[in-house]
């Protein structure tokens, strides 16, 4: 006969434990001390086993029957309810010890191996600022979609609409890592569409001039009155349409003048795979002129104050500002300008995309794609340079050699180099016999005179030790 709450409450302790049966293996064991324990007796693989279901009255009669029914369903599937309970407890223990912060740290360590240090640092910074303060201390298996939405909305409220969407995206990557390692069963970020929970944002492209304004921009660049190095950087950016960060970090060791190619290593590329930039004759001319102002360092565009680091990322942008293009053109805008016009000129979309290094490639495809269609891309880059000359109305006005010399002399006055050896058209500074501080005014004047003599074609300058 099934038990009732009245019968259970009326059960008194005896000298020895005794059982009150409810049915289908469920019974209540009454201990001599007065405790009442729910037990389930079952058989599996011919063996009799018992499972504790809790203490009465903490576990009511109805709750005990439900637990019995759940256990019998597991038995019907061939699962031992006792073993399943141990697995569940182990999963709970692991989940409590695997917070989102801990899993995100492990994911980032794995994910960042194939990314550039700069990109990896940026992604971790987004996690630190936007995600970890909200859900970092929560067991990853306990996090639900509303928590992800809440953190994204918090980012959105400060006006960072793009970062709010990225917070959902990065969280989803961490959850996928956790699923793969058995730390959770679901990815709540996958259940969320940013467009459904965040306010719509008008897509913003980098500012760039339209076709009608391109000729004047090229003329303004040609007449730019700022530093020669910045002027040459603008020209090289327009001819190669690489990313600004890729330009300012360029090193002479990356250039193969014989092949007329600039080979940017994978660690400097956004997509973490090497990139070939075919050099048009105009780009080579810019680089040769840039060599005339070289300081012997590997960087093409050293910083103004620290010559061991690249120039500021804002140098190009502020030069465009000074030319009157604030809000009209950016360094990144050259990429959009080139893409638009090259498509209009009839070049293959695949060739243009490869040259823009847009594809996010896996390791295998990257090994092939970075050198794909190089002959076609070389012809395209030369056609692009010729097109810019046509829009400008003439070829690039390169700085006169003496102008480069003067900037080089200014560098000498401002830089604590040990000494200098100036050779031919490429001015390289190497350790010499006398510290620059010991060069008096007469020697400095003699150096400048020798530079002028060399410009005039007179002998007595090459390979001179100052």
CORZIKA-V235123 format. One record per residue. N is the residue number from 1. RES is the residue in one letter. PSI is psi in radians with two decimals (NA if undefined). NEAR is the number of other ideal C-beta (glycine too) atoms within 8 Angstrom. D_FIRST is the distance of its C-alpha to the first C-alpha in whole Angstrom. Layout:
{{N,RES,PSI,NEAR,D_FIRST} {N,RES,PSI,NEAR,D_FIRST}}
//
This chain:
{{1,X,2.27,2,0} {2,X,2.64,5,4} {3,X,2.79,10,7} {4,X,2.80,7,9} {5,X,-0.63,7,13} {6,X,-0.75,6,13} {7,X,-0.65,9,11} {8,X,-0.80,13,13} {9,X,-0.53,6,16} {10,X,-0.20,6,16} {11,X,2.18,9,15} {12,X,2.63,5,19} {13,X,2.66,7,20} {14,X,-3.12,8,21} {15,X,-0.53,3,24} {16,X,2.71,5,22} {17,X,2.53,8,20} {18,X,2.91,7,16} {19,X,2.49,9,13} {20,X,1.98,11,10} {21,X,2.45,7,8} {22,X,-0.59,12,7} {23,X,2.63,6,7} {24,X,0.66,6,11} {25,X,-0.19,9,13} {26,X,2.31,13,12} {27,X,2.83,12,11} {28,X,2.14,15,13} {29,X,2.14,11,16} {30,X,2.07,14,17} {31,X,2.74,10,21} {32,X,-0.49,8,23} {33,X,-0.11,5,25} {34,X,-0.19,7,23} {35,X,2.58,7,22} {36,X,2.04,13,18} {37,X,2.28,11,18} {38,X,2.28,16,16} {39,X,2.67,13,17} {40,X,2.16,14,16} {41,X,2.26,8,17} {42,X,2.88,13,19} {43,X,2.43,6,21} {44,X,2.20,8,25} {45,X,0.64,3,28} {46,X,0.04,4,26} {47,X,2.44,6,26} {48,X,2.34,6,22} {49,X,2.87,10,22} {50,X,2.57,8,21} {51,X,2.19,11,21} {52,X,2.36,7,21} {53,X,0.12,11,20} {54,X,-3.14,11,21} {55,X,2.35,9,21} {56,X,2.40,13,19} {57,X,0.09,6,20} {58,X,-0.68,5,23} {59,X,1.99,11,20} {60,X,3.03,8,18} {61,X,-0.79,11,14} {62,X,-0.72,6,15} {63,X,-0.67,9,18} {64,X,-0.72,16,16} {65,X,-0.68,10,14} {66,X,-0.74,8,18} {67,X,-0.66,13,19} {68,X,-0.81,13,17} {69,X,-0.70,8,18} {70,X,-0.74,9,21} {71,X,-0.69,12,21} {72,X,-0.53,11,20} {73,X,-0.68,8,23} {74,X,-0.74,11,25} {75,X,-0.65,12,24} {76,X,-0.47,6,24} {77,X,0.11,6,28} {78,X,0.32,4,28} {79,X,2.31,8,28} {80,X,2.04,9,27} {81,X,-0.52,13,25} {82,X,-0.78,8,26} {83,X,-0.66,8,30} {84,X,-0.66,10,30} {85,X,-0.72,9,29} {86,X,-0.69,8,32} {87,X,-0.72,8,34} {88,X,-0.73,8,33} {89,X,-0.68,8,34} {90,X,-0.72,8,37} {91,X,-0.70,9,38} {92,X,-0.72,8,37} {93,X,-0.77,8,40} {94,X,-0.72,9,42} {95,X,-0.71,13,42} {96,X,-0.50,7,43} {97,X,-0.08,8,46} {98,X,1.41,12,47} {99,X,2.85,11,48} {100,X,-0.67,15,50} {101,X,-0.78,9,54} {102,X,-0.74,9,53} {103,X,-0.69,15,52} {104,X,-0.66,13,55} {105,X,-0.77,8,57} {106,X,-0.73,10,56} {107,X,-0.83,12,57} {108,X,-0.67,12,60} {109,X,-0.65,8,61} {110,X,-0.82,8,61} {111,X,-0.68,12,62} {112,X,-0.18,10,65} {113,X,-0.49,6,66} {114,X,0.27,6,68} {115,X,2.80,10,69} {116,X,2.63,11,72} {117,X,-0.67,7,72} {118,X,-0.81,7,73} {119,X,-0.76,10,70} {120,X,-0.73,12,67} {121,X,-0.66,8,68} {122,X,-0.73,8,68} {123,X,-0.74,13,65} {124,X,-0.64,10,63} {125,X,-0.67,8,65} {126,X,-0.71,13,63} {127,X,-0.80,12,60} {128,X,-0.69,8,61} {129,X,-0.74,7,62} {130,X,-0.45,14,60} {131,X,-0.93,16,57} {132,X,-0.65,10,56} {133,X,-0.44,6,56} {134,X,-0.78,10,54} {135,X,0.10,12,51} {136,X,-0.63,11,53} {137,X,0.02,6,50} {138,X,2.46,10,47} {139,X,2.31,11,45} {140,X,-0.56,15,46} {141,X,-0.25,11,42} {142,X,-0.13,7,42} {143,X,2.33,11,45} {144,X,2.97,7,44} {145,X,-0.71,9,47} {146,X,-0.59,6,47} {147,X,-0.65,12,48} {148,X,-0.75,15,51} {149,X,-0.72,10,52} {150,X,-0.75,9,53} {151,X,-0.61,14,55} {152,X,-0.70,16,57} {153,X,-0.58,11,57} {154,X,-0.69,10,59} {155,X,-0.72,12,61} {156,X,-0.64,12,62} {157,X,-0.45,6,63} {158,X,0.15,6,66} {159,X,0.05,5,67} {160,X,1.27,9,66} {161,X,-0.75,10,65} {162,X,-0.71,7,66} {163,X,-0.52,10,64} {164,X,-0.73,15,61} {165,X,-0.65,11,61} {166,X,-0.53,9,61} {167,X,-0.71,14,59} {168,X,-0.77,13,56} {169,X,-0.84,9,58} {170,X,-0.69,12,58} {171,X,-0.72,13,54} {172,X,-0.64,11,53} {173,X,-0.68,10,55} {174,X,-0.74,13,54} {175,X,-0.66,15,50} {176,X,-0.69,9,51} {177,X,-0.74,13,52} {178,X,-0.71,14,49} {179,X,-0.77,12,47} {180,X,-0.46,6,49} {181,X,0.25,8,48} {182,X,0.43,4,45} {183,X,-0.25,11,45} {184,X,2.89,10,43} {185,X,-0.17,4,42} {186,X,2.78,6,44} {187,X,1.63,10,47} {188,X,-0.46,12,47} {189,X,-0.49,12,51} {190,X,-0.40,7,50} {191,X,-0.04,6,48} {192,X,2.29,13,51} {193,X,2.11,5,55} {194,X,-0.64,10,57} {195,X,-0.34,6,59} {196,X,-0.42,6,55} {197,X,-0.23,9,55} {198,X,2.68,13,59} {199,X,2.47,5,62} {200,X,2.51,5,64} {201,X,2.29,8,67} {202,X,2.26,4,70} {203,X,2.31,4,71} {204,X,2.16,4,74} {205,X,2.74,6,77} {206,X,2.41,8,79} {207,X,2.37,8,82} {208,X,2.64,11,85} {209,X,2.69,10,88} {210,X,3.13,6,89} {211,X,-0.66,6,91} {212,X,-0.47,4,94} {213,X,-0.15,9,94} {214,X,-0.79,12,94} {215,X,-0.75,9,97} {216,X,-0.66,7,98} {217,X,-0.79,12,95} {218,X,-0.67,12,97} {219,X,-0.70,10,100} {220,X,-0.66,11,99} {221,X,-0.70,12,97} {222,X,-0.54,10,101} {223,X,0.17,7,102} {224,X,2.24,12,100} {225,X,0.11,3,102} {226,X,-2.73,7,99} {227,X,2.45,6,99} {228,X,-0.75,10,100} {229,X,-0.71,11,97} {230,X,-0.70,13,94} {231,X,-0.77,13,97} {232,X,-0.61,12,96} {233,X,-0.72,15,93} {234,X,-0.79,13,92} {235,X,-0.78,12,95} {236,X,-0.61,13,92} {237,X,-0.73,14,89} {238,X,-0.56,11,91} {239,X,-0.49,14,92} {240,X,-0.32,12,89} {241,X,0.78,12,86} {242,X,3.00,12,84} {243,X,2.63,9,81} {244,X,-0.71,12,83} {245,X,-0.59,10,81} {246,X,-0.58,12,82} {247,X,-0.92,15,86} {248,X,-0.35,14,86} {249,X,0.12,9,85} {250,X,2.51,12,87} {251,X,2.56,8,89} {252,X,-0.52,9,92} {253,X,-0.22,5,91} {254,X,-0.16,9,88} {255,X,2.32,11,92} {256,X,1.67,8,93} {257,X,-0.49,8,96} {258,X,-0.74,4,98} {259,X,-0.11,5,95} {260,X,0.94,11,95} {261,X,2.55,10,91} {262,X,2.05,11,89} {263,X,1.80,11,86} {264,X,2.17,13,83} {265,X,2.77,8,81} {266,X,-0.64,9,77} {267,X,-0.22,7,76} {268,X,-0.01,9,78} {269,X,2.53,14,77} {270,X,-0.68,8,74} {271,X,0.11,9,72} {272,X,0.59,11,73} {273,X,2.60,10,75} {274,X,2.77,10,79} {275,X,2.33,11,81} {276,X,2.27,12,84} {277,X,1.82,12,87} {278,X,2.41,12,90} {279,X,2.05,14,93} {280,X,2.85,13,95} {281,X,-0.60,9,99} {282,X,-0.67,13,99} {283,X,-0.68,13,96} {284,X,-0.70,11,98} {285,X,-0.70,10,101} {286,X,-0.76,14,99} {287,X,-0.70,13,97} {288,X,-0.67,9,101} {289,X,-0.68,12,102} {290,X,-0.60,12,99} {291,X,-0.51,11,100} {292,X,-0.39,14,103} {293,X,0.20,14,102} {294,X,2.69,11,99} {295,X,0.26,11,99} {296,X,-0.08,7,98} {297,X,2.80,8,94} {298,X,-0.47,5,92} {299,X,2.36,13,91} {300,X,-0.64,9,92} {301,X,1.30,11,91} {302,X,2.71,12,91} {303,X,2.78,10,90} {304,X,-0.68,4,93} {305,X,-0.58,3,92} {306,X,1.78,6,90} {307,X,-0.06,9,92} {308,X,-0.10,7,89} {309,X,2.70,7,87} {310,X,2.81,9,87} {311,X,2.82,11,88} {312,X,2.57,8,86} {313,X,-0.38,8,84} {314,X,-0.07,6,85} {315,X,-0.77,12,89} {316,X,-0.80,15,89} {317,X,-0.79,11,87} {318,X,-0.53,8,89} {319,X,-0.73,13,92} {320,X,-0.65,14,91} {321,X,-0.82,9,91} {322,X,-0.44,8,94} {323,X,-0.02,10,95} {324,X,0.36,7,94} {325,X,0.42,11,91} {326,X,2.22,6,88} {327,X,-0.01,4,85} {328,X,-0.61,9,87} {329,X,2.50,9,87} {330,X,2.95,9,85} {331,X,-0.72,10,85} {332,X,-0.41,9,82} {333,X,-0.44,12,83} {334,X,-0.52,11,86} {335,X,-0.76,12,83} {336,X,-0.70,11,82} {337,X,-0.83,12,86} {338,X,-0.78,12,86} {339,X,-0.82,11,83} {340,X,-0.87,9,84} {341,X,-0.64,12,88} {342,X,-0.64,11,87} {343,X,-0.72,10,85} {344,X,-0.49,6,88} {345,X,-0.09,8,90} {346,X,0.21,4,88} {347,X,2.65,10,87} {348,X,2.33,7,84} {349,X,-0.70,7,80} {350,X,-0.67,7,79} {351,X,-0.71,12,82} {352,X,-0.80,14,82} {353,X,-0.69,9,79} {354,X,-0.71,13,79} {355,X,-0.51,11,82} {356,X,-0.15,10,80} {357,X,0.80,11,78} {358,X,-0.57,6,75} {359,X,2.33,8,72} {360,X,1.87,4,70} {361,X,2.65,9,70} {362,X,3.07,5,68} {363,X,-0.69,7,69} {364,X,-0.89,6,70} {365,X,-0.56,8,72} {366,X,-0.61,14,74} {367,X,-0.46,7,76} {368,X,-0.75,8,77} {369,X,-0.52,11,77} {370,X,-0.41,10,79} {371,X,0.26,6,82} {372,X,2.47,7,82} {373,X,0.55,9,84} {374,X,-0.76,9,87} {375,X,-0.75,6,90} {376,X,-0.69,9,89} {377,X,-0.59,13,88} {378,X,-0.80,10,91} {379,X,-0.66,8,93} {380,X,-0.75,14,90} {381,X,-0.61,16,91} {382,X,-0.71,11,95} {383,X,-0.64,10,95} {384,X,-0.77,13,93} {385,X,-0.71,13,95} {386,X,-0.64,10,98} {387,X,-0.73,10,96} {388,X,-0.72,12,96} {389,X,-0.73,11,100} {390,X,-0.71,7,101} {391,X,-0.64,9,99} {392,X,-0.51,12,100} {393,X,-0.11,6,104} {394,X,2.98,5,105} {395,X,2.92,6,103} {396,X,2.35,10,102} {397,X,1.81,7,104} {398,X,2.54,7,104} {399,X,2.46,12,105} {400,X,2.67,6,109} {401,X,-0.73,9,109} {402,X,-0.60,9,111} {403,X,-0.70,9,108} {404,X,-0.68,13,105} {405,X,-0.77,13,108} {406,X,-0.72,8,108} {407,X,-0.60,12,104} {408,X,-0.72,13,104} {409,X,-0.69,12,107} {410,X,-0.67,8,105} {411,X,-0.73,10,102} {412,X,-0.77,12,104} {413,X,-0.57,7,105} {414,X,-0.18,5,102} {415,X,2.26,9,100} {416,X,1.13,4,100} {417,X,2.72,8,101} {418,X,-0.82,6,103} {419,X,-3.07,14,106} {420,X,2.55,11,106} {421,X,2.02,11,107} {422,X,2.14,9,108} {423,X,2.05,8,108} {424,X,-2.47,4,109} {425,X,-0.29,7,107} {426,X,1.91,8,104} {427,X,1.80,14,104} {428,X,2.28,9,102} {429,X,2.12,10,102} {430,X,2.83,8,102} {431,X,2.32,4,103} {432,X,-2.84,10,107} {433,X,-0.45,4,109} {434,X,2.35,8,109} {435,X,2.55,6,107} {436,X,-0.55,12,107} {437,X,-0.39,5,108} {438,X,-0.09,6,111} {439,X,1.96,9,112} {440,X,3.13,6,115} {441,X,-0.65,5,116} {442,X,-0.76,6,118} {443,X,-0.68,9,116} {444,X,-0.73,12,114} {445,X,-0.70,8,116} {446,X,-0.65,9,118} {447,X,-0.83,12,114} {448,X,-0.66,10,114} {449,X,-0.72,8,118} {450,X,-0.64,11,117} {451,X,-0.76,13,114} {452,X,-0.73,10,116} {453,X,-0.72,11,119} {454,X,-0.68,10,116} {455,X,-0.62,9,115} {456,X,-0.02,6,119} {457,X,0.24,4,119} {458,X,2.61,7,121} {459,X,-3.14,5,120} {460,X,0.13,6,120} {461,X,-0.77,10,116} {462,X,2.46,7,114} {463,X,0.49,5,112} {464,X,2.34,8,114} {465,X,2.03,7,112} {466,X,NA,12,112}}
//
